[in-house]
Structure formats: C-alpha cells, structure tokens
Amino acid sequence: MKVTKEKVAAHRAAIVAAAARLFRERGFAGVGVAEIMQAAGLTHGGFYGHFASKEALAAEACGLAFAESLARLPPPDRAVDALAAYLDAYLSALHRDHAEAGCPMPALATEIARQAEPLQTTFGRGVAAFVDALTARLPGADAAECRARAIATLAAMVGAMALARATAVSAPALSAEILAATQAQLHRLTAAGAAQAADLP
C-alpha cells in the first residue's frame, strides 16, 4: 500500500518532534534512533527513508526546539511586565524539572561543541535568533546597549537553568536559590532599561 505525501510528512514531523523532546531530556548521545522511532510510533526500519543519519535528524530537531522556545516569548510590543512574566516562567522549577519540553540552550549547550558542523550551525543560528528576539523586547533607546543587555540576559538565563538542573538533586535549596536570585537580578536589569527609556525626551 502506497503511503501518501501527507502521511510521509506527518511521519517525518513525528520523528522530529520525538527527537527534539528526547534530545533535550537525555542529550544527543543518550538517545538512539530506535528509541526515537518508537517514541514517534514508527518502526526502526523506516528511519532512513526520512533522514540520512542521526546527525541530520539532530540538526532538524534542534531547529524545532528553538522554534518552540522562541514562540514562548511575548510579542515585541508588549509591556515590560510581559517580559518579566516570561523570565519568571523560564527561571522556574517547572522549566528546570521538564527539560524535554523546555529551551534547548541549557539542555544541549555543553554538547554542541562536540557535534557535527551542521548541528553546531543550527544551534548557533538559534542562539543568534534568541539574542535578536530579546533585543527587540528589552526597553531602551540605544540599540547597542539593548543588544548587550540581551546577550547578558540570555547568558544569565541559560547559565542559571543549567546550574539549577545540575544541583536540583544534590542541593535542592541551592537550585531554587539560583533561580530566584537570577530572576531578581534580571528584573532589575529590565527595569533599569525601562527607566532609561522613560527618561528620554
């Protein structure tokens, strides 16, 4: 029985979605093709009809994970309070405890330098897109200053989440403190930018 183009596309999308979830949860080396196909509800043998390699799938799955994470940002024209709420959600215990559904940066950053160039390229583009998106959402009049604050904000978000996950089991109080302290500091940084923008004539 011939599989329709729509069915092929649906199967491919299911594979990519399953891989994006599993890679964020357990890393690239921690998940095999057979497990990804099973999670997608498909047989192992059908994998190479969709992808040339696990590495090719990883690059596409990484792109999907970034797209999902970027979609959670508030629109650029929303108030500072919307960005503050986003930062609180990012730096939350819920995000910490569910890497499989969260941002790919804290989940995968430490592995990327050891991966093939196409995956490194996809990851780099995702980081650049996040910097641009945050720059557009941070208040302030000076473009270079807004970009610098966006980079610092992103680095703090990703680093804090990585540390919070690394200490969640061994030092849960410290893990919670890392998230709360980073939230507070980033709120101050955002508020300072809003105040500077408000002072302009």
Buried (B, 14 or more C-beta within 10 A) or exposed (E): EEEEEEEEEEBBEBBBBBBBBBBBBBBBEEBEBEBBBEBBEBEEEBBEEBBEEBBBBBBBBBBBBBEBBBEEBBEEEEEBEBBBEBBBEBBBEEBBEEBBBBBBBBBBBEBBEEBBEBBBEBBEEBBEBBBEBBBBBBBBEEEEBBBBBBBBBBEBBBBBBBBBBBBBEEEEEBBBEBBBEBBEBBBEBBEEBBEBBEEEE
